[in-house]
Amino acid sequence: MMIDRSESLYETVAAFGCVVKDQVPANGKTWEIARFVGSAAYLSTTAVMLVWDHGGAGEEIVASTHGDANIELFRQVVGDGVKKLALVLENDAPSAQVLGARYEVKELAP
């Protein structure tokens, strides 16, 4: 049995702002990332990202875009109860921007 752990985050991000939505896989749980969908403002100063171990020592950008993206991923991550899988919406533009992202993830059965 697989458990759907997919998330999405779409909102207006303030000028020079950043919005993050994360989940922490339980210790020993394997999550399979199947897809990343992102929508930024087609500006070099905006980006939407999917980040593994967000804020941690091994932080890794799994997928990112400055525009629109719909990327198939077949990536597995194993939780340790601390590492975060995060959607990050960054706006370094001088005005608010509507940004968004989504990922499709399934937690695999043990």
KEPA-995002 format. One record per residue: residue number from 0; residue in three letters; z, y, x of N, C-alpha, C in turn. Coordinates in Angstrom, 3 decimals, always signed. Each point is the difference from the previous one (the first is absolute). Layout:
# KEPA-995002
R / migu / nulum / nz / ny / nx / caz / cay / cax / cz / cy / cx
R / NUM / ALA / Z / Y / X / Z / Y / X / Z / Y / X
...
This chain:
# KEPA-995002
R / migu / nulum / nz / ny / nx / caz / cay / cax / cz / cy / cx
R / 0 / MET / +0.000 / -1.174 / +0.838 / +0.000 / +1.174 / -0.838 / +0.000 / +1.241 / +0.886
R / 1 / MET / -0.812 / +0.966 / -0.377 / -0.066 / +1.262 / +0.734 / +0.561 / +1.108 / -0.883
R / 2 / ILE / +0.732 / +0.919 / +0.612 / +0.582 / +1.128 / -0.724 / -0.760 / +1.260 / +0.388
R / 3 / ASP / -0.453 / +0.744 / -1.002 / -0.738 / +1.243 / +0.234 / +0.973 / +1.092 / +0.453
R / 4 / ARG / -0.248 / +0.568 / +1.167 / +0.826 / +1.083 / +0.551 / -0.819 / +1.282 / +0.188
R / 5 / SER / -1.129 / +0.098 / -0.685 / -0.907 / +1.140 / +0.131 / +0.696 / +1.300 / -0.397
R / 6 / GLU / -0.441 / +1.096 / +0.618 / +0.555 / +1.328 / -0.281 / -1.105 / +1.040 / +0.016
R / 7 / SER / +0.242 / +1.107 / -0.672 / -0.920 / +1.131 / +0.058 / +0.796 / +1.295 / -0.003
R / 8 / LEU / -0.640 / +1.055 / +0.523 / +0.639 / +1.307 / +0.094 / -1.096 / +1.051 / -0.055
R / 9 / TYR / -0.042 / +0.762 / -1.076 / -0.979 / +1.068 / -0.183 / +0.746 / +1.238 / -0.465
R / 10 / GLU / -0.104 / +1.088 / +0.751 / +0.671 / +1.230 / -0.410 / -0.501 / +1.205 / +0.783
R / 11 / THR / +0.405 / +1.164 / -0.468 / -0.315 / +1.236 / +0.709 / +1.020 / +0.160 / +1.119
R / 12 / VAL / -0.506 / +0.097 / +1.216 / +0.868 / +0.132 / +1.171 / -0.014 / +1.472 / +0.420
R / 13 / ALA / +1.172 / +0.572 / +0.147 / +0.136 / +1.412 / +0.358 / -0.653 / +0.301 / +1.343
R / 14 / ALA / -0.344 / +1.254 / +0.207 / -0.553 / +0.434 / +1.283 / +0.928 / -0.425 / +1.131
R / 15 / PHE / -0.571 / -0.516 / +1.066 / +0.736 / -0.459 / +1.181 / +1.078 / -1.016 / -0.370
R / 16 / GLY / -0.279 / -0.812 / -1.037 / +0.981 / -0.973 / -0.473 / -0.419 / -1.437 / +0.236
R / 17 / CYS / +0.944 / -0.886 / -0.243 / -0.223 / -1.429 / +0.153 / +0.818 / -0.728 / -1.066
R / 18 / VAL / -0.618 / -0.979 / -0.646 / +0.683 / -0.809 / -1.005 / -0.138 / -1.462 / +0.415
R / 19 / VAL / +1.104 / -0.740 / -0.097 / +0.015 / -1.404 / +0.414 / +0.596 / -0.851 / -1.116
R / 20 / LYS / -0.620 / -1.157 / -0.228 / +0.553 / -0.997 / -0.918 / -0.019 / -1.317 / +0.754
R / 21 / ASP / +1.175 / -0.631 / +0.132 / +0.052 / -1.218 / +0.804 / +0.740 / -1.135 / -0.706
R / 22 / GLN / -0.234 / -1.189 / +0.526 / +0.693 / -1.208 / -0.427 / +0.435 / -0.749 / +1.252
R / 23 / VAL / +1.100 / -0.729 / -0.105 / +0.505 / -0.786 / +1.117 / -0.051 / -1.477 / -0.382
R / 24 / PRO / -0.902 / -0.759 / +0.618 / -0.028 / -1.439 / -0.280 / +1.300 / -0.655 / +0.481
R / 25 / ALA / +0.504 / -0.925 / -0.784 / +1.238 / -0.694 / +0.361 / -0.186 / -0.806 / +1.287
R / 26 / ASN / +1.079 / -0.250 / +0.679 / -0.013 / -0.755 / +1.248 / -0.689 / -1.354 / -0.188
R / 27 / GLY / -1.014 / -0.259 / +0.821 / -0.705 / -1.272 / -0.038 / -1.095 / -0.106 / -1.041
R / 28 / LYS / -0.163 / +1.006 / -0.836 / -1.037 / -0.031 / -1.038 / -1.339 / +0.453 / +0.588
R / 29 / THR / -1.051 / -0.743 / -0.314 / -1.346 / +0.332 / +0.457 / -0.751 / +0.700 / -1.115
R / 30 / TRP / -0.541 / +1.166 / +0.325 / -0.828 / +0.758 / -0.936 / -1.423 / +0.008 / +0.522
R / 31 / GLU / -0.950 / -0.249 / -0.895 / -1.405 / +0.036 / +0.360 / -0.633 / +1.254 / -0.596
R / 32 / ILE / -0.484 / +0.870 / +0.875 / -0.637 / +1.249 / -0.422 / -1.478 / -0.300 / -0.221
R / 33 / ALA / -0.486 / +0.233 / -1.218 / -1.378 / -0.337 / -0.343 / -0.922 / +1.218 / -0.023
R / 34 / ARG / +0.523 / +1.165 / -0.377 / -0.876 / +1.159 / -0.175 / +0.783 / +1.296 / +0.164
R / 35 / PHE / -0.699 / +1.018 / +0.521 / +0.509 / +1.361 / +0.067 / -1.036 / +0.906 / -0.639
R / 36 / VAL / +0.440 / +0.842 / -0.906 / -0.869 / +0.985 / -0.644 / +0.645 / +1.359 / +0.241
R / 37 / GLY / -0.788 / +0.937 / +0.536 / +0.550 / +1.315 / +0.292 / -0.918 / +1.104 / -0.456
R / 38 / SER / +0.607 / +1.134 / -0.354 / -0.759 / +1.169 / -0.413 / +0.670 / +1.239 / +0.572
R / 39 / ALA / -0.634 / +0.579 / +1.017 / +0.500 / +1.231 / +0.606 / -0.945 / +1.131 / -0.408
R / 40 / ALA / +0.081 / +1.118 / +0.650 / -0.731 / +1.192 / -0.442 / -1.245 / +0.291 / +0.832
R / 41 / TYR / -0.460 / -0.947 / +0.801 / -1.147 / +0.198 / +0.883 / +0.208 / +1.195 / +0.932
R / 42 / LEU / +1.230 / +0.144 / +0.441 / +0.359 / +1.029 / +0.971 / +0.603 / -0.686 / +1.219
R / 43 / SER / -0.245 / +0.535 / +1.174 / +0.594 / -0.590 / +1.203 / +1.521 / +0.181 / +0.019
R / 44 / THR / +0.504 / +0.857 / -0.876 / +1.445 / +0.279 / -0.040 / +0.727 / -0.817 / -1.063
R / 45 / THR / -0.710 / -0.895 / -0.697 / +0.658 / -0.874 / -0.970 / -0.319 / -1.450 / +0.349
R / 46 / ALA / +0.952 / -0.885 / -0.288 / -0.212 / -1.427 / +0.232 / +0.897 / -0.796 / -0.930
R / 47 / VAL / -0.488 / -1.154 / -0.403 / +0.829 / -0.964 / -0.707 / -0.029 / -1.278 / +0.830
R / 48 / MET / +1.163 / -0.635 / +0.113 / +0.132 / -1.141 / +0.911 / +0.846 / -1.115 / -0.593
R / 49 / LEU / -0.263 / -1.196 / +0.464 / +0.855 / -1.156 / -0.231 / +0.618 / -0.327 / +1.353
R / 50 / VAL / +1.328 / +0.026 / +0.062 / +0.700 / -0.140 / +1.277 / +1.008 / -1.143 / -0.077
R / 51 / TRP / -0.058 / -0.882 / +1.004 / +0.985 / -1.080 / +0.124 / +1.071 / +0.447 / +0.985
R / 52 / ASP / +1.254 / -0.309 / -0.293 / +1.179 / +0.379 / +0.776 / +0.115 / +1.519 / +0.083
R / 53 / HIS / -0.242 / +0.653 / -1.135 / +0.059 / +1.461 / -0.062 / +1.343 / +0.513 / +0.499
R / 54 / GLY / -0.055 / +0.903 / +0.975 / +1.217 / +0.583 / +0.565 / +0.679 / -0.877 / +1.022
R / 55 / GLY / -0.541 / -1.188 / +0.251 / +0.606 / -0.930 / +0.944 / -0.657 / +0.060 / +1.371
R / 56 / ALA / +0.543 / -0.781 / +0.919 / -0.499 / -0.014 / +1.376 / -1.405 / -0.573 / +0.099
R / 57 / GLY / -0.361 / -0.903 / -0.928 / -1.323 / -0.628 / +0.040 / -0.952 / +0.540 / -1.046
R / 58 / GLU / +0.174 / +1.268 / -0.389 / -0.822 / +0.584 / -1.055 / -1.489 / -0.195 / +0.278
R / 59 / GLU / -0.728 / -0.472 / -1.024 / -1.429 / -0.275 / +0.142 / -0.753 / +0.479 / -1.236
R / 60 / ILE / -1.036 / +0.785 / +0.214 / -0.862 / +0.415 / -1.101 / -0.960 / -1.153 / -0.289
R / 61 / VAL / +0.122 / -0.582 / -1.166 / -0.838 / -1.137 / -0.398 / -1.344 / +0.495 / -0.509
R / 62 / ALA / +0.002 / +1.094 / -0.757 / -1.225 / +0.597 / -0.528 / +0.250 / +1.476 / -0.246
R / 63 / SER / -1.086 / +0.805 / +0.084 / +0.127 / +1.438 / -0.165 / -1.338 / +0.596 / -0.393
R / 64 / THR / +0.041 / +1.152 / -0.687 / -1.225 / +0.719 / -0.321 / +0.282 / +1.487 / -0.157
R / 65 / HIS / -1.025 / +0.813 / +0.295 / +0.021 / +1.438 / -0.271 / -0.811 / +0.295 / -1.263
R / 66 / GLY / -0.635 / -1.021 / -0.559 / -0.834 / +0.142 / -1.194 / +0.336 / -1.096 / -0.987
R / 67 / ASP / -1.005 / -0.782 / -0.364 / +0.204 / -1.125 / -0.909 / -0.202 / -1.294 / +0.764
R / 68 / ALA / +0.815 / -1.002 / -0.332 / -0.114 / -1.297 / +0.644 / +0.352 / -1.091 / -1.002
R / 69 / ASN / -0.652 / -1.127 / +0.146 / +0.301 / -1.202 / -0.769 / -0.239 / -1.147 / +0.962
R / 70 / ILE / +1.062 / -0.426 / +0.664 / -0.104 / -0.915 / +1.131 / +0.657 / -1.338 / -0.325
R / 71 / GLU / -0.753 / -1.086 / +0.192 / +0.584 / -1.335 / -0.116 / +0.739 / -0.302 / +1.290
R / 72 / LEU / +1.210 / -0.467 / -0.137 / +0.818 / -0.385 / +1.151 / +0.510 / -1.411 / -0.244
R / 73 / PHE / +0.044 / -0.777 / +1.009 / +0.624 / -1.313 / -0.113 / +1.011 / -0.071 / +1.137
R / 74 / ARG / +1.093 / +0.703 / -0.237 / +1.031 / +0.193 / +1.014 / +1.327 / -0.485 / -0.550
R / 75 / GLN / +0.733 / -0.748 / +0.790 / +1.328 / -0.446 / -0.401 / +1.055 / +0.696 / +0.845
R / 76 / VAL / +1.103 / +0.359 / -0.659 / +1.163 / +0.550 / +0.689 / +1.212 / -0.809 / -0.441
R / 77 / VAL / +0.952 / -0.140 / +0.895 / +1.219 / -0.752 / -0.299 / +1.175 / +0.962 / +0.047
R / 78 / GLY / +0.733 / +0.042 / -1.103 / +1.129 / +0.905 / -0.098 / +1.199 / -0.445 / +0.816
R / 79 / ASP / +0.784 / +0.992 / +0.408 / +1.266 / -0.268 / +0.682 / +1.154 / +0.696 / -0.712
R / 80 / GLY / -0.277 / +0.522 / -1.203 / +1.012 / +0.707 / -0.770 / +0.161 / +1.453 / +0.398
R / 81 / VAL / -0.765 / +0.451 / +1.015 / +0.098 / +1.372 / +0.483 / -1.374 / +0.685 / +0.018
R / 82 / LYS / -1.015 / -0.702 / +0.499 / -1.336 / +0.592 / +0.118 / -0.553 / +0.348 / -1.370
R / 83 / LYS / -0.691 / +1.150 / -0.064 / -0.517 / +0.526 / -1.262 / -1.523 / -0.040 / -0.017
R / 84 / LEU / -0.555 / -0.344 / -1.154 / -1.425 / +0.174 / -0.254 / -0.103 / +1.261 / -0.846
R / 85 / ALA / -0.716 / +1.002 / +0.512 / +0.039 / +1.313 / -0.636 / -1.381 / +0.587 / -0.252
R / 86 / LEU / -0.098 / +0.686 / -1.121 / -1.125 / +0.888 / -0.273 / +0.441 / +1.381 / +0.447
R / 87 / VAL / -0.817 / +0.658 / +0.805 / +0.330 / +1.313 / +0.536 / -1.120 / +0.966 / -0.373
R / 88 / LEU / +0.357 / +1.075 / -0.682 / -0.947 / +1.050 / -0.360 / +0.350 / +1.228 / +0.820
R / 89 / GLU / -0.882 / +0.384 / +0.929 / +0.263 / +1.142 / +0.873 / -0.939 / +1.149 / -0.327
R / 90 / ASN / +0.569 / +1.184 / -0.139 / -0.785 / +1.193 / -0.264 / +0.405 / +1.091 / +0.991
R / 91 / ASP / -0.818 / +0.196 / +1.025 / +0.240 / +1.063 / +0.965 / -0.876 / +1.216 / -0.290
R / 92 / ALA / -0.538 / +0.058 / -1.218 / -0.805 / +1.140 / -0.432 / +0.923 / +1.112 / -0.515
R / 93 / PRO / -0.463 / +1.257 / +0.000 / +0.827 / +1.119 / -0.441 / +0.107 / +0.151 / -1.516
R / 94 / SER / -0.547 / -0.961 / -0.752 / +0.132 / +0.026 / -1.460 / +0.266 / -1.417 / -0.503
R / 95 / ALA / +0.563 / -0.111 / -1.191 / +0.301 / -1.313 / -0.592 / -1.293 / -0.793 / -0.205
R / 96 / GLN / +0.084 / -1.321 / +0.145 / -1.162 / -0.881 / -0.160 / +0.424 / -1.226 / -0.817
R / 97 / VAL / -0.900 / -0.469 / -0.846 / +0.233 / -1.243 / -0.739 / -0.452 / -1.150 / +0.892
R / 98 / LEU / +0.928 / -0.877 / +0.325 / -0.254 / -1.136 / +0.875 / +0.512 / -1.266 / -0.667
R / 99 / GLY / -0.523 / -1.138 / +0.422 / +0.491 / -1.240 / -0.578 / -0.425 / -1.217 / +0.776
R / 100 / ALA / +0.723 / -1.088 / -0.245 / -0.316 / -1.268 / +0.645 / +0.622 / -1.137 / -0.791
R / 101 / ARG / -0.542 / -1.184 / +0.256 / +0.487 / -1.216 / -0.648 / -0.196 / -1.158 / +0.961
R / 102 / TYR / +0.896 / -0.967 / -0.073 / -0.243 / -1.241 / +0.728 / +0.278 / -1.176 / -0.919
R / 103 / GLU / -0.739 / -1.073 / +0.251 / +0.204 / -1.248 / -0.724 / +0.640 / -0.991 / +0.962
R / 104 / VAL / +1.175 / -0.485 / -0.398 / +0.781 / -0.907 / +0.845 / +0.597 / -1.108 / -0.861
R / 105 / LYS / -0.021 / -1.199 / +0.544 / +0.649 / -1.145 / -0.650 / +1.048 / -0.552 / +0.953
R / 106 / GLU / +1.156 / -0.331 / -0.562 / +1.028 / -0.697 / +0.772 / -0.277 / -1.484 / -0.128
R / 107 / LEU / -0.170 / -0.665 / +1.135 / -0.330 / -1.413 / -0.011 / +1.231 / -0.848 / -0.240
R / 108 / ALA / -0.197 / -1.131 / -0.651 / +1.102 / -0.938 / -0.258 / +0.422 / -0.618 / +1.326
R / 109 / PRO / +1.271 / -0.325 / +0.114 / +0.490 / -0.600 / +1.261 / -0.589 / -1.369 / +0.253
